[in-house]
Amino acid sequence: MRIENDSIGNKEIPDNALYGIHTARACENFTLTGRKVDELFIESYAKVKKACANANHLSGFLSKEIFDAINLACDEMVSGKLSSNIIIDSITGGAGTSLNMNVNEVLANRAIEILGGKKGDYEIVHPINHVNHSQSTNDTYPTALKIASIYLIRELHASLERLQDSLQKKEAEFSKVVKMGRTQLQDAVPITLGMEFSAYAEAIARDRWRLYKTEERLRFVNIGGTAVGTGLTASKKYQFLVTEKLREITGIGLARPENLVDLTQNTDVFAEVSGLLKSCAVSMTKIANDIRLLSSGPKCGLMEITIPERQMGSSIMPYKINPVIPEAVNQLAFIVFGNDVTITHACSAGQLELNAFLPVIADRLLESIRVLRKASDILRTYCVEGITANIDICKENLNKSLGIATILVPIIGYDKASEIVKFAAENQITVKESILQLNYLSGEEVEKIFKNLHELLKPQT
């Protein structure tokens, strides 16, 4: 064991540990969720530290020897080699200081090793004086969170694009499958199955666009603002260099805002992103619910579509197959809904120059992005791509529906169409039979109308 000290006192740290006393105290204080910090968040934090080390070296604050060692340690953390040494809980008090110090200590001790020293010999490389030079938790933590969010949102955007494409393919495939539309779960008017899938595709397209646009806000980072956005302890040269280096390292068009105090105080951008993730989850829930309804059965439900059979659904009922993929998508969406409530409260709870609740914002936001991408992927690959239309059932439901009489209103008027519906209901016959028996249209006219329903349903342009 080695002995490390801080202003509170001394503490024993295992000799082989890359972390130090600040991390050890955080682990004692915060055994809260058992969840580790998101790995991409750790990698993004390492990129922030790498950019800071570069800017500090170019500004004359780090010798080349120390810079090279820290830079190499950052590269190892970016690659995932050091991630297992980030041992704190994902939720901690202190506005993220525990994570910042865990990263600082691991990078410092790894740099010490690279330079041939023993872990804990902070005379060689110091976690604060060197690794954290010109920085604060309050500018590095939200910057790393924004970088991780951008990376994940880009992945989500690509996944949603693939889902939209699959839905559009089903739109084309089902374009001539006429069926009964429903409002408030009651028969309404005819629609094509393709039109229903076109609506799903459009909803996902809107979600894609909204999430794509949020990157514009996330690109503004407060790195260089240090504790409260004034840049205290950071030189002007460093402040401009660090953003430039961070752009190079991340490949993201990050920008320095005009008001660093604003971005240090306010976390509304994370509330905005969370709200748009919630909107996307709403769209996926609607699609999943519709798929469950349309595939309900197989004998006593709608059964207008068939979805892929993924697994047996009951431990007692033979050959019962459940819509497990849409159900899983629903549950992932529910997680996003709950996370949005948490993020909303956390973002609104900032006080004066800082929001102390960034750890829960980070934990919930990154989870929401990840689970939405997973929901999008499984909905597409395990469900949508394998959906088939039950054309005969769609036709049967359409023919026995009274709502189909609505298509007659422009031809014979509302009153006569109402009489047809009433007569059909009273005599337990179809609308088509009712038209013929009331002699409102000839058999040839009726056949022509019903034969070309999918043409009648095309939107007017």
C-alpha positions as CSV (number, residue, x, y, z in Angstrom):
1,M,0.0,0.0,0.0
2,R,1.1,3.6,-0.6
3,I,0.0,6.6,1.5
4,E,-1.5,9.6,-0.2
5,N,-2.8,12.7,1.5
6,D,-5.2,15.6,0.8
7,S,-6.4,18.5,3.0
8,I,-8.7,16.1,4.9
9,G,-5.9,13.7,5.8
10,N,-4.0,10.5,4.8
11,K,-5.3,7.4,3.1
12,E,-3.9,4.1,2.1
13,I,-4.1,3.3,-1.7
14,P,-3.2,-0.1,-3.2
15,D,0.3,0.1,-4.8
16,N,-0.9,-1.1,-8.2
17,A,-3.8,1.4,-8.4
18,L,-3.7,4.0,-11.0
19,Y,-6.3,6.0,-9.1
20,G,-5.5,8.1,-6.0
21,I,-6.9,9.5,-2.8
22,H,-9.7,11.6,-4.4
23,T,-11.1,8.6,-6.2
24,A,-10.8,6.4,-3.1
25,R,-12.8,8.9,-1.1
26,A,-15.5,9.2,-3.9
27,C,-15.8,5.4,-3.9
28,E,-16.4,5.4,-0.2
29,N,-19.0,8.2,-0.4
30,F,-20.9,7.1,-3.4
31,T,-21.8,3.5,-3.6
32,L,-25.2,4.5,-5.1
33,T,-26.2,2.8,-8.3
34,G,-23.5,0.2,-9.0
35,R,-23.4,1.5,-12.6
36,K,-20.1,2.5,-14.1
37,V,-19.5,5.8,-16.0
38,D,-20.4,5.4,-19.7
39,E,-17.3,4.2,-21.6
40,L,-17.8,6.7,-24.4
41,F,-18.0,9.5,-21.8
42,I,-14.7,8.3,-20.4
43,E,-13.1,8.3,-23.9
44,S,-14.5,11.8,-24.5
45,Y,-13.1,13.0,-21.2
46,A,-9.7,11.7,-22.2
47,K,-9.9,13.6,-25.5
48,V,-10.7,16.8,-23.5
49,K,-7.6,16.1,-21.3
50,K,-5.5,15.5,-24.4
51,A,-6.6,18.8,-25.9
52,C,-5.9,20.6,-22.6
53,A,-2.4,19.0,-22.4
54,N,-1.7,20.1,-25.9
55,A,-2.8,23.7,-25.2
56,N,-0.9,23.8,-22.0
57,H,2.3,22.6,-23.7
58,L,2.0,25.1,-26.5
59,S,1.3,27.8,-24.0
60,G,4.5,27.0,-22.1
61,F,2.9,25.4,-19.0
62,L,4.0,21.8,-19.5
63,S,7.4,20.6,-20.5
64,K,7.7,18.4,-23.5
65,E,8.6,15.4,-21.4
66,I,5.5,15.7,-19.1
67,F,3.3,16.6,-22.1
68,D,4.4,13.5,-24.1
69,A,3.7,11.2,-21.1
70,I,0.3,12.7,-20.4
71,N,-0.6,12.7,-24.1
72,L,0.3,9.0,-24.4
73,A,-1.8,8.2,-21.3
74,C,-4.7,10.1,-22.8
75,D,-4.4,8.0,-26.0
76,E,-4.5,4.8,-23.9
77,M,-7.6,6.0,-22.2
78,V,-9.2,6.9,-25.5
79,S,-8.5,3.4,-26.8
80,G,-10.2,1.9,-23.7
81,K,-7.0,0.5,-22.2
82,L,-7.4,2.5,-19.0
83,S,-11.2,2.5,-18.7
84,S,-11.3,-0.2,-16.0
85,N,-9.5,2.3,-13.7
86,I,-12.4,4.7,-13.8
87,I,-14.1,3.1,-10.8
88,I,-16.4,5.7,-9.4
89,D,-20.2,5.3,-9.5
90,S,-21.9,7.1,-12.3
91,I,-23.9,9.2,-9.8
92,T,-21.8,11.3,-7.4
93,G,-22.2,14.5,-5.5
94,G,-19.9,17.4,-6.4
95,A,-21.0,18.4,-9.9
96,G,-18.7,15.8,-11.5
97,T,-15.5,16.5,-9.6
98,S,-15.2,12.8,-8.6
99,L,-15.0,11.8,-12.3
100,N,-12.7,14.6,-13.2
101,M,-10.3,13.6,-10.4
102,N,-10.6,9.9,-11.2
103,V,-9.5,10.7,-14.7
104,N,-6.8,13.2,-13.5
105,E,-5.3,10.6,-11.1
106,V,-5.3,7.7,-13.6
107,L,-3.7,9.8,-16.3
108,A,-1.1,11.2,-13.9
109,N,-0.2,7.8,-12.5
110,R,0.0,6.3,-16.0
111,A,2.2,9.2,-17.1
112,I,4.4,8.6,-14.1
113,E,4.8,5.0,-15.1
114,I,5.6,6.0,-18.7
115,L,8.4,8.3,-17.3
116,G,9.8,5.4,-15.2
117,G,8.5,6.5,-11.8
118,K,6.3,4.8,-9.2
119,K,2.6,5.4,-8.9
120,G,1.8,8.1,-6.4
121,D,5.0,10.0,-7.0
122,Y,3.2,13.2,-7.9
123,E,6.5,15.2,-7.9
124,I,6.9,13.7,-11.4
125,V,3.4,14.3,-12.8
126,H,0.7,15.8,-10.6
127,P,-3.0,15.1,-11.1
128,I,-4.0,18.8,-10.6
129,N,-0.8,20.8,-11.2
130,H,-0.1,19.1,-14.5
131,V,-3.1,17.0,-15.8
132,N,-5.7,19.5,-14.6
133,H,-3.7,22.7,-15.3
134,S,-5.9,25.6,-16.6
135,Q,-9.0,23.5,-16.0
136,S,-11.9,22.9,-13.7
137,T,-14.5,20.2,-13.4
138,N,-17.0,22.8,-14.4
139,D,-15.6,23.3,-17.9
140,T,-14.1,19.8,-18.6
141,Y,-17.1,17.8,-17.5
142,P,-19.9,19.4,-19.6
143,T,-17.5,19.6,-22.6
144,A,-16.8,15.9,-22.4
145,L,-20.6,15.2,-22.0
146,K,-21.4,17.2,-25.1
147,I,-18.7,15.4,-27.1
148,A,-20.0,12.0,-26.0
149,S,-23.6,13.1,-26.7
150,I,-22.7,14.2,-30.3
151,Y,-21.0,10.9,-31.0
152,L,-24.0,8.9,-29.8
153,I,-26.6,11.1,-31.5
154,R,-24.8,10.6,-34.8
155,E,-25.0,6.9,-34.3
156,L,-28.7,7.2,-33.3
157,H,-29.3,9.4,-36.4
158,A,-27.8,6.7,-38.7
159,S,-29.9,4.0,-37.0
160,L,-33.1,6.1,-37.5
161,E,-32.2,6.7,-41.1
162,R,-32.1,2.9,-41.6
163,L,-35.4,2.5,-39.8
164,Q,-37.0,5.2,-41.9
165,D,-35.7,3.5,-45.1
166,S,-37.2,0.1,-44.0
167,L,-40.6,1.8,-43.2
168,Q,-40.5,3.5,-46.6
169,K,-39.9,0.1,-48.3
170,K,-42.9,-1.3,-46.6
171,E,-44.9,1.8,-47.7
172,A,-44.1,0.9,-51.3
173,E,-44.7,-2.8,-50.8
174,F,-48.1,-2.2,-49.2
175,S,-49.2,0.7,-51.4
176,K,-52.1,-1.2,-53.0
177,V,-53.3,-3.1,-49.9
178,V,-56.6,-1.3,-49.1
179,K,-57.9,-1.8,-45.6
180,M,-60.2,-0.1,-43.1
181,G,-58.8,2.8,-41.3
182,R,-59.7,3.3,-37.6
183,T,-60.1,6.3,-35.4
184,Q,-60.5,5.9,-31.7
185,L,-60.3,2.2,-32.3
186,Q,-63.5,2.3,-34.3
187,D,-64.0,1.7,-38.0
188,A,-63.4,5.0,-39.9
189,V,-62.7,5.2,-43.6
190,P,-60.6,3.2,-46.0
191,I,-56.8,3.7,-46.2
192,T,-54.0,1.7,-47.6
193,L,-51.5,-0.2,-45.4
194,G,-48.8,1.6,-47.3
195,M,-50.2,5.0,-46.1
196,E,-50.1,3.8,-42.5
197,F,-46.4,2.9,-42.9
198,S,-45.7,6.2,-44.7
199,A,-46.9,8.0,-41.6
200,Y,-44.5,6.0,-39.5
201,A,-41.6,6.9,-41.8
202,E,-42.5,10.6,-41.8
203,A,-42.6,10.6,-38.0
204,I,-39.1,9.0,-37.8
205,A,-37.9,11.5,-40.5
206,R,-38.9,14.4,-38.3
207,D,-37.2,12.9,-35.3
208,R,-34.0,12.5,-37.3
209,W,-34.1,16.1,-38.4
210,R,-34.7,17.5,-34.9
211,L,-31.9,15.4,-33.4
212,Y,-29.6,16.4,-36.2
213,K,-30.2,20.1,-35.5
214,T,-29.4,19.7,-31.8
215,E,-25.7,19.2,-32.7
216,E,-25.6,22.9,-33.5
217,R,-26.2,23.7,-29.8
218,L,-24.1,20.9,-28.4
219,R,-21.0,22.1,-30.4
220,F,-20.7,25.2,-28.2
221,V,-18.4,24.2,-25.3
222,N,-17.3,26.1,-22.3
223,I,-13.8,24.6,-22.1
224,G,-11.4,27.4,-21.0
225,G,-14.0,28.9,-18.8
226,T,-12.7,27.0,-15.7
227,A,-14.7,27.3,-12.5
228,V,-17.5,29.9,-13.4
229,G,-16.8,30.8,-17.0
230,T,-14.4,33.8,-16.3
231,G,-11.4,31.7,-17.4
232,L,-9.6,32.4,-14.0
233,T,-6.3,30.4,-13.9
234,A,-6.3,29.9,-17.7
235,S,-4.3,32.1,-20.1
236,K,-6.0,33.7,-23.1
237,K,-3.6,31.8,-25.4
238,Y,-4.6,28.5,-23.8
239,Q,-8.3,29.3,-24.0
240,F,-8.2,29.7,-27.8
241,L,-5.7,26.9,-28.3
242,V,-7.7,24.3,-26.3
243,T,-10.9,24.7,-28.5
244,E,-8.8,24.4,-31.6
245,K,-7.0,21.3,-30.4
246,L,-10.3,19.7,-29.2
247,R,-11.7,20.2,-32.7
248,E,-8.7,18.4,-34.2
249,I,-8.8,15.5,-31.7
250,T,-12.6,14.9,-31.8
251,G,-13.3,15.6,-35.5
252,I,-16.3,17.7,-34.3
253,G,-16.8,21.3,-35.3
254,L,-16.7,22.5,-31.7
255,A,-16.9,26.3,-31.0
256,R,-16.1,28.7,-28.3
257,P,-19.2,30.7,-27.3
258,E,-19.2,34.4,-26.7
259,N,-20.5,33.9,-23.2
260,L,-18.6,31.2,-21.2
261,V,-20.4,32.1,-18.0
262,D,-23.7,31.2,-19.7
263,L,-22.6,27.8,-20.7
264,T,-21.1,27.1,-17.3
265,Q,-24.3,28.1,-15.5
266,N,-26.9,26.8,-17.8
267,T,-27.7,23.2,-18.9
268,D,-30.8,23.9,-20.9
269,V,-29.2,22.3,-24.0
270,F,-29.3,18.9,-22.3
271,A,-32.9,19.4,-21.4
272,E,-33.5,20.3,-25.1
273,V,-31.8,17.1,-26.3
274,S,-33.6,15.0,-23.8
275,G,-36.9,16.5,-24.9
276,L,-36.2,15.6,-28.5
277,L,-35.2,12.1,-27.5
278,K,-38.5,11.8,-25.7
279,S,-40.3,12.9,-28.9
280,C,-38.5,10.2,-30.8
281,A,-39.4,7.7,-28.1
282,V,-43.1,8.8,-28.5
283,S,-42.9,8.1,-32.3
284,M,-41.4,4.6,-31.7
285,T,-44.0,3.8,-29.0
286,K,-46.8,4.8,-31.4
287,I,-45.3,2.6,-34.2
288,A,-44.8,-0.3,-31.8
289,N,-48.3,0.0,-30.4
290,D,-49.8,0.0,-33.9
291,I,-47.8,-3.0,-34.9
292,R,-49.0,-4.9,-31.9
293,L,-52.6,-4.0,-32.7
294,L,-52.4,-4.7,-36.5
295,S,-50.8,-8.1,-35.8
296,S,-53.1,-9.1,-32.9
297,G,-54.6,-12.5,-33.2
298,P,-53.9,-14.9,-34.8
299,K,-57.6,-15.8,-34.9
300,C,-59.4,-13.3,-32.7
301,G,-57.6,-10.0,-33.4
302,L,-57.1,-7.7,-36.3
303,M,-54.3,-9.8,-37.9
304,E,-53.9,-7.5,-40.8
305,I,-50.2,-7.9,-40.7
306,T,-47.9,-10.7,-39.6
307,I,-44.7,-9.9,-37.8
308,P,-41.7,-12.3,-37.5
309,E,-41.9,-15.0,-34.8
310,R,-39.0,-14.4,-32.5
311,Q,-39.6,-16.7,-29.5
312,M,-42.3,-18.8,-27.8
313,G,-44.5,-16.6,-25.7
314,S,-46.0,-18.7,-23.0
315,S,-45.0,-21.4,-20.4
316,I,-48.5,-22.8,-20.4
317,M,-50.3,-22.0,-23.7
318,P,-49.0,-24.1,-26.6
319,Y,-47.6,-22.2,-29.6
320,K,-48.4,-18.8,-28.4
321,I,-46.3,-16.2,-30.1
322,N,-46.1,-12.7,-28.6
323,P,-45.1,-9.4,-30.2
324,V,-41.9,-9.3,-28.0
325,I,-40.0,-6.8,-30.1
326,P,-42.6,-4.1,-30.1
327,E,-43.1,-4.7,-26.4
328,A,-39.3,-4.3,-25.8
329,V,-39.3,-1.1,-27.9
330,N,-42.2,0.2,-25.7
331,Q,-40.2,-0.5,-22.5
332,L,-37.1,1.2,-23.8
333,A,-39.2,4.2,-24.7
334,F,-40.6,4.3,-21.2
335,I,-37.0,4.5,-19.9
336,V,-36.5,7.5,-22.1
337,F,-39.7,9.1,-20.7
338,G,-38.6,8.6,-17.2
339,N,-35.1,9.9,-17.9
340,D,-36.5,13.0,-19.4
341,V,-38.3,13.8,-16.2
342,T,-35.1,13.3,-14.2
343,I,-33.1,15.4,-16.6
344,T,-35.7,18.2,-16.6
345,H,-35.6,18.4,-12.8
346,A,-31.8,18.2,-12.7
347,C,-31.4,20.9,-15.4
348,S,-33.8,23.2,-13.6
349,A,-32.0,22.8,-10.3
350,G,-28.8,24.7,-11.2
351,Q,-28.0,27.6,-8.8
352,L,-26.1,30.8,-9.6
353,E,-22.8,29.9,-11.4
354,L,-23.1,26.1,-11.7
355,N,-25.4,23.2,-12.0
356,A,-24.3,20.7,-9.4
357,F,-26.4,17.8,-10.8
358,L,-24.5,17.2,-14.0
359,P,-23.7,13.5,-13.1
360,V,-27.3,12.5,-13.1
361,I,-27.9,14.5,-16.3
362,A,-25.0,12.7,-18.0
363,D,-26.0,9.3,-16.7
364,R,-29.6,9.6,-17.9
365,L,-28.9,11.4,-21.1
366,L,-26.4,9.0,-22.5
367,E,-28.6,6.1,-21.4
368,S,-31.5,7.6,-23.3
369,I,-29.5,7.9,-26.5
370,R,-28.1,4.4,-26.2
371,V,-31.5,2.7,-25.5
372,L,-33.2,4.6,-28.3
373,R,-30.6,3.4,-30.8
374,K,-31.1,-0.1,-29.6
375,A,-34.9,0.3,-29.9
376,S,-34.5,1.6,-33.4
377,D,-32.1,-1.3,-34.4
378,I,-34.3,-4.1,-33.0
379,L,-37.5,-2.6,-34.3
380,R,-36.0,-2.5,-37.8
381,T,-34.1,-5.8,-38.0
382,Y,-36.3,-8.0,-35.8
383,C,-39.7,-6.7,-36.8
384,V,-40.3,-4.1,-39.6
385,E,-38.1,-5.8,-42.2
386,G,-40.0,-9.1,-41.8
387,I,-43.6,-7.7,-41.7
388,T,-46.0,-9.1,-44.3
389,A,-49.5,-8.0,-45.2
390,N,-52.5,-10.3,-44.8
391,I,-54.2,-9.1,-47.9
392,D,-57.3,-11.3,-47.6
393,I,-58.0,-10.3,-44.0
394,C,-57.6,-6.6,-44.9
395,K,-60.0,-7.1,-47.8
396,E,-62.5,-9.1,-45.6
397,N,-62.4,-6.4,-42.8
398,L,-62.9,-3.7,-45.4
399,N,-65.9,-5.4,-47.1
400,K,-67.8,-6.0,-43.9
401,S,-67.2,-2.5,-42.5
402,L,-69.9,0.2,-42.6
403,G,-67.3,3.0,-42.8
404,I,-66.5,2.2,-46.4
405,A,-69.8,4.0,-47.3
406,T,-68.0,7.3,-46.8
407,I,-66.4,7.0,-50.2
408,L,-69.9,7.3,-51.7
409,V,-70.6,10.7,-50.2
410,P,-69.0,12.7,-53.1
411,I,-70.9,10.5,-55.6
412,I,-74.5,10.2,-54.2
413,G,-74.5,12.6,-51.2
414,Y,-74.4,12.3,-47.5
415,D,-78.1,11.5,-47.0
416,K,-78.2,8.6,-49.4
417,A,-74.9,7.2,-48.0
418,S,-76.4,7.3,-44.5
419,E,-79.5,5.4,-45.7
420,I,-77.2,2.8,-47.2
421,V,-75.3,2.4,-43.9
422,K,-78.5,2.2,-41.9
423,F,-80.0,-0.4,-44.3
424,A,-76.8,-2.5,-44.2
425,A,-76.8,-2.5,-40.4
426,E,-80.4,-3.3,-40.0
427,N,-80.3,-6.2,-42.5
428,Q,-76.8,-7.5,-41.6
429,I,-75.5,-7.1,-45.1
430,T,-72.5,-5.4,-46.6
431,V,-72.5,-1.8,-47.8
432,K,-72.0,-3.1,-51.4
433,E,-75.1,-5.3,-51.1
434,S,-77.0,-2.4,-49.5
435,I,-76.2,-0.1,-52.5
436,L,-77.4,-2.7,-55.0
437,Q,-80.6,-3.5,-53.0
438,L,-81.5,0.1,-52.7
439,N,-80.7,0.6,-56.4
440,Y,-78.7,3.8,-55.9
441,L,-76.0,2.7,-58.2
442,S,-75.7,0.0,-60.9
443,G,-73.7,-3.1,-60.4
444,E,-71.1,-1.9,-62.9
445,E,-70.7,1.4,-61.1
446,V,-70.3,-0.3,-57.8
447,E,-67.7,-2.7,-59.1
448,K,-65.7,0.1,-60.6
449,I,-65.7,2.1,-57.4
450,F,-64.6,-0.8,-55.2
451,K,-62.1,-2.2,-57.7
452,N,-60.1,1.0,-57.8
453,L,-60.2,1.9,-54.1
454,H,-56.5,2.3,-53.9
455,E,-56.6,4.9,-56.7
456,L,-59.4,6.8,-55.0
457,L,-57.3,7.0,-51.8
458,K,-54.3,8.6,-53.4
459,P,-53.8,12.2,-52.0
460,Q,-54.8,14.9,-54.4
461,T,-51.8,16.9,-55.8
